[in-house]
Amino acid sequence: MSSLWKQHAPGTIGIPFVSGARHEVVVVGAGLTGLAAAYELARSGVDVALVERGTVGELASGSNTGKVSLLQGTTLSSLRSGHPASLVRAYVDANRDGFEWMTGTAERLGVPLTSRTAYTYAQDENGRRAVVKEYDAAREAGLAVRLVGDEELGSAAVPMVAAVALDDQRAIDPMRMLAALADAFVAAGGTLHLGVEVGGVKVFPNPRVETDRGPLFASRVVLATGIPILDRGLYWAKVSGMRSACVSFTLTEPLPDGMYLSADEPTRSVRTVLPGDGPAEVAQIVIGGAGHPVGRAESERAMLDELAEWARQTLPVGEETHRWSAQDYTSHNRIPFIGTMPRSLGRVRFATGYAKWGLTNAPAAALRIVSELRGEKMSDRPRWMTQLGTRLTMPADIAQGAAENVKVGLAAAKGWAGAGADAVPVPQPAEGEGVVAQRGGHPIGISTTAGETRAVSAVCPHLGGVLEWNDLECTWDCPLHASRFTASGDRIEGPATRSLRRVD
């Protein structure tokens, strides 16, 4: 499975890795956060090396819907329900700076964008109240939103009974943006290493990034890995890993070019893709949804099939062109974590918890990290950097974190109980299927993909959760803290830093 954006994405080639090399800053992760931070540092004359396990934009940054928007579903009303208005405004200010960086940098690098109206809409009367609450929270936070009238409701691309709108937002091809950033980073003197896996970071006596090719040394390290790969701060227990899926179609007739996201369930995200903001010369449409906690769906494939069927019944779609999914993390206190990693002597910075709005939150995080690494005074930084960095934990945050950790505990118990139900040998799984059985009390994951049957340890090397088979992507996913592995056991993402042990 590969996203629409990757079909014609220009390739980026890194330079050979030199074990033991020294740089001022090493950035881990070539998604939007890492590329934006590395690019800005290199532009200011800092010696930066960027290290990526796979390719540029391989995970979430290259697999989103391409919406650059300050109207983000029901994010602001959700924040306002448990936090003061000043914190919600700080969140909006951070995203506004991220929005302006995205649009300004895209124009500088020659990446096309189109102006769109963003809508948060109600699919039926049950969602009307959520739309009004989002309108109130957005207005309070300083956004020029408006409630949509009957004529605009009737002419929208999707059926909706109520909506709040924000004009002059942007649609973009995220992979084109990432490729342009990578090229600009290298042109500014940056060092780009692709296909190099990072297994850890040491901070004493000098910062050292440990990779499968040898160490890299630096004065400062930036972890732009979706979720930190270090256990300092226990951020894997403070965020929830969520997966969403997308399907793209050709169109059989033109549609209004807004960007739509439902306020009620099931979530429907819709945007058209035009030649000016997409990879193809013909108009297409991207439908997003099927969101679920990682490793806790009965069938990821069935969820995406349902989303595609909704599109066929609701919209003038033709041929299905692509299917893909992506993973993001939502903090239990609903605000991204950005800053210095605890117990790192101030030498490691990180960012996580964008709650599926990385196209504005990621550049905002990069701006704050770069400001700190440049040593800029607090008084010279935007106020939101201090407000978000010194926020108080609210009762709603504690309740959300407690509820999620209960779910984690239940998932752990369910996984170990289920793994003991069957013992190997078991019938060979059909193509695209996987099962968990036990051998001597140890869970074993057995799957068949591309005609090959493989067996791996089904215990996550992070904290021992029993893995679940993802029948959409043919991966082993951890329902505890969202680590993911290929059918052959290779690590893909998440807080785990090791691959699975292969079994005969």
N, C-alpha and C positions, 0 to 999 in steps of 0.2 A: 504494500500500500504506500502511495506517495501522494503528496498534496498537489493540487492544481498548480500552485506557484512554482513547483520544482520541475515542471515538465520542460520548460525552456530556460531554466535558470543558468546564468553563466557560471562556469566552473571557476573555482579559486584554488590556486596551487600554493602550498606553503613551501618553506625552505627547509633544507635538511637540518635535523636536530643535532645539536652539539652538546653532549653530556658535560655537565659541570660549568656551562656558560653562566655568566653573571650579568644581571640587568638591574636597573633601578626598581622596576615594577614587573611582576609576572601576573598576568590575568589568566584565569582558568575558565574557559567556556567561551565559545564563539557564537553565542546568541546575541540578542540585541543589547542586553546589559553589558556584556563583556566587550563587544565591538564598540559601543558608544563610549565606554570609559577608556578603552585602549586608544581609540581614535583621538579623543580630546586630549589625553595625556601626551600622545605622540605629537600632536599639533603644537603643544606648548614646549616641545623640546625634551621631553622625558624619554629615557631609553626604556622601551616597553617590549616585552615578549608576551604573545598571546598563544595559549596552548589549548588545543581542542582534541577530544578523543576521536571524533568523526570528521564531519565536514561542516562548513559554515551553515548555520541555521538548520542543523539536522533535526532538532527536536521542536519544542514549542514555538520558537521564534519563526520558523519556516513553515509552520502548520496551523496558523491561526486564520481568522476570517478577513484580516486586512482592514479592520475598522480602527481609525484613529479618532477617538471620540471622547468628549468629556461627559456625555450622557451615557451612562453605563448600566443599562437595565434598571434594577432597583438598588444599586450599590449605595447611593447617598441616603435614601430613606432607611436602609438597613443600618448604616453607620449612625444615623441620627437617633435611631431608637434606643441606642445604648451609650451615646457619647454627646458631649456638649457641641453646640453649633460651631464654636471656634475650631474644634478639631476637624469637623466636616469641611469647613472652609479651608483649613490648611491642606487637607487631602485634595480638594479641588485646585488649590493654588499649585500644589506639586504637579498634578496632572496637567495643568495649564502650561507650566514651564516645560514639561515633557512634550506636550503637543506642539508648542512653539519650536522646540529643538527639532522635533521630527520634521515639521514642515519646512523650517529654514534649512536644515541640513539636506533634506531631499532636494530642494530647489538648487542648493549649491552644488550637489553631486549629479544633478541632471536626472533624478528619479521622478517620474511623473506621478502626480496625485490628481484626484478630482474632488471638487467640493460637493458634499452631500448633506442632506438633512437626516439627522439621527432621530429615531423614534423608539420610545419605550411604550409598548401598546398592550391593551387588554384583548384577549381572544374572545372573551364572553363577559357577561355582567359581573361574574365573580372576581374579575381582575380589575374592575373600574376603580375600586378603592386604592389598590396598590399604585395605580397610575397617578391619582391625585396626591397620594403621600410622596411620591417621587417628585412631582411638580413642586410641592411645598418645600421639600428639603433642598431641591436644586435652586429654587429662587432664594431661599435663605442663605445658601452658600455662594450666591453671587452670579449664578448662570442665567443667561437671558432665554430661559425656556418659555414655551407657550403651550397651552392646551389646544388640541387640534379640533377644528370645527367639523361639522357634518359633511361639508363638501369635500374637504381633504380626506376625511375618513373613507368616504365612498370611492375615492380615486386612488387609494393606496394599493401597493403591490400585494398586500396580504389582507385577509378579512380581519377587521378590528372594530371594536365598539367604542373604544376610547384610547387616547394616546397623548403623551407629552412629547414635544418636539424641540430639538435644538438645531438651528440652522448653521451652515458654514462649517461642518465637520469634514473629515477627509477619508477617502478610500485610497488604498495603496496596495501594490504588489509587494508583500513583505520580503520575499526572496530577492527581488531586484534591489530593494533597499539594503539588505544585508550584504549582498555581493558588492554593491557600490561602497559601502562602509569598509569592507575588508580591503578592497583595492586602495581606497584613500588612506587607510591605516598604513599599509605597506609603503605607499608613496610618500607618506610623512616620516618614514624612517623606522616604522615598527617592524618587529620580527614575528612572523606568523608560522606556527608549527601545527600542522594538521595530522590526524592519525596517531596522536601521542596521548596515551591514557595516564591520567593523574591518579595516584593511589593514596596520597596524603600530603600533609604540609607540616613541617617542623618549624618552630619559631625560635628555638634556643640551640646554640648560642647565636646563630644567624638564620634568618628565614631561608627555608629550603623546600622546594616543591619536588616531591618524589614521583617519578614517572616510570613507565615500563622501559624507557630508553636511558634512564639515568637521571641524576638530579639537575635542577636549575636553581640558581641562587639569586636572591633579590633583597632589596631593603624593605619592600612592601609587597604583599600578595593580595589580590582581589579574587574572591570566589564568586563567579557568576555562573553557577551550576544548577540553577533552578531551586534546589534545596542544598544547603551547605553539606559538603562531604566530610566535614569534621563534626564530632559529637560535642564540642565545646558549645555551651549554651543550650543544648538539648532542643534545637529548633525543630527537629523531626517530631517532637512531641507538642510543638506549639503551632504547627500548621497541619492542614489536611490536604492530602493529594487527591486531586480530582481529574478525571478524564472526560473529554468531550469529543464528539465526532462530527465530521462534515461530509457532505456529498455534493458534488457539482454536476450540473446539467447544462446542455445547450438549451436555448429558448426557442419556442415556436412562434412567439410574437413579442414585441417590445413590452417592457414593464417600467414603471416609474423607478428612478434610480436612487431611492432612499436607502437607508440602512436601518433595519428593523430588529428589535429584540423584545420578546414577550415578557410581560411582568408576571404572568401566571404560568402554571404548569400544564402540560409539559413544555419545556423551554423550546422556542423556535427562534432561531437567528437567521435572517435573510438579508442578502445583499447581491445586487447584480454586479457583474464584472465586465467592465467596458474595455475596449482596446486601449484607452488612455490610462487605465489603472490595473491592468492585468496582463497575463502572459500571452493571450491569444488575440487574433485579429477579429474574432467573432464574439458577440456578446454571450456571456454565460451567467449562471446564477449559482451561488453557494448557499446551501442550507446547513445550519449548524444546530446541534442539540445533543440528545442522548447522553447527558451528563450523569456521572455516577462516581462514587468513591472508588479509588483504584482497588481492584481485586474483590469487589463486593457486588458484582452484577451476575445474574443468572446466565445471561448470554449477551455479550457485547454486540455480537453480530445481529441478533434479533432486534436490539435497540436501534441499530442503524438501519436495518430493513424497515422498521416502522417509520423512521424519519423520512426515508426515501419514498415510502408509499404515501405519506402525508403530502409530500411535495407533488407527487404525480396527481393526486386527487384535488389539490388546491391551486396549483400554479400551472401556467402554460409551458411545461418543461418537455424537452425532447429526449435526446440520448443522454444517459448517465455517462459522465466522463472520468470522474475520479472519486475515490473514497479515501478518507484518512482520519486520523485522530491525533490528539495532543494532550499533554498533561500540564497542569498548573497547580499551584499551591495557594491555599487561602489560610491566612493567619486566624487563630481563634479570637484575637481581638480586632480582626477585620481591617487592620491597617498594615501595609507592608513593613517588614523588618529591614532596615537599612542601617549600616554603620560598622562599628568595630566589633569583631568577634571577641567574646569574653575569653579571658585567660590567654590572650595572644600577644601580650605586651604592646598592644596598639599596632601590631604589624600586619594583621590580617583583617580585611574588610569583606563584606558580603551583602547580599540582598536576596530576599525571598518573600513570598506571600502576595503576589500581584492579583490574585483572584480573577484570573482570565482577562485582565486588562493590561497586558504587558506592553502594548504599543505606546502607551503614555507613561505607565508606571516605571518601565525599564529605563527609558532615557532620564526620567526624574531621578531614579536611584543612581544612575551613572553620574549625573550632575553633582549630586551630593558627595559621592565617593571621590570624584575628581577634586571637588572643592577642598575636602579634607586632606587629600594627598598633596595638594599644592600648598597646604598650610595657610589657607585664607582665614582671616579673622572672622569670628562669629558675627561681628557687627556688619561684615561685608557680605554675608550670605543671606539669601532669602529667608524670611521669617519661618516659612513652613519647615525648613530643615531642622530648626530647633524644636518647633512645636511637635512634629511627628516623632522626633528622636527622644523627647522627654515626656511623652504621654503617660498618663496614669492607667493602670489596669482597672477597668470598671467591673461592677458585679456581673453585667451581661457577658463580659469576656470570660470571667471565671466559670460561669455557668456553661458557656459554649465549650470551653476547654474540658470541663468535667464530663460533659455529655459525649464529646468525641473520644475521650480516653476510655469511657465505659464501652463504647462501640469497638474500640481497639481490643480491649480485653475480651469481649464476646467473640470477636473475629479470631483471636488467638485460640480460645478454647474450642470454638467450632472447628477450626482447621485441624487441630491435633486429634479431636474426637473423630472427625471424618476420615482422617488418614489411617486410622486404625481399623476401619471397617473391612477393608479388603487387603489381602496379602498377595504379593507376587508369587507365582506368575499370574498375570491377568490377560484377557484377550487383547490382541494388538489393536490400538486405537485406529479408527478410520482416518482418512486423510483430513488434516485440519483439526483433529481432535486431540485432547490430552486428558489423562486421568492421573490421580494420585493414589498410590497404594503403599503398603509398608513392607519393609524387609527387616526383620529383626527389631521391630519397633521404630525404625527410621523411615520417614516419609520419602517416597521415591516418585518423581514426576516422569511419566512416560507419554510421549507424544509422537505423532506422525505428521511430518511436513515434507513437501516436495518428494514424496515417495520413500522417505527415510524415517525409520523409527529410532528414537533416541531416548535415553534415560539419564536423568540428572537427580541430584539431591533436591528435594522439594522443600528444603528448609532455608529460609532467607539468611544469608550470612551476617545481616545487620543485627537483628535481635531475635532471630529464631522463629519467625512466623512461618506457618505452612502456606506455601504458594498456591495460587489458583490459576487455572488455565484460562487465558483470554482467547476466545474462539474467533474474534475479529482479526487480531494481529498475530495470532499464533505465538504468544509470549507467556511466560510465567510471571505473574504479578503478585506482589505481597499486599495482603489486605490490612497490614498493620501500619506501615509508614511509606508505602507506595514505591518501593524499589521494584525494578522490572528487569527481566532477563530474556534472552532469546531461547528458542526451543533447545538449542545446544548448550545453554547455560551461560552464555556471555552476558556480562552486565550491560544494561542499556542506560538506566538512569536511577535516581533516588539516592537515599543516604548510604546504601550499601556501597562498599568500595571494592569488593571482590566478586568474581564470577562464581557460578555454582559448580560443585564438584560433579564430574561426569561419572556415570555408573555403567557397568557392563550390562 
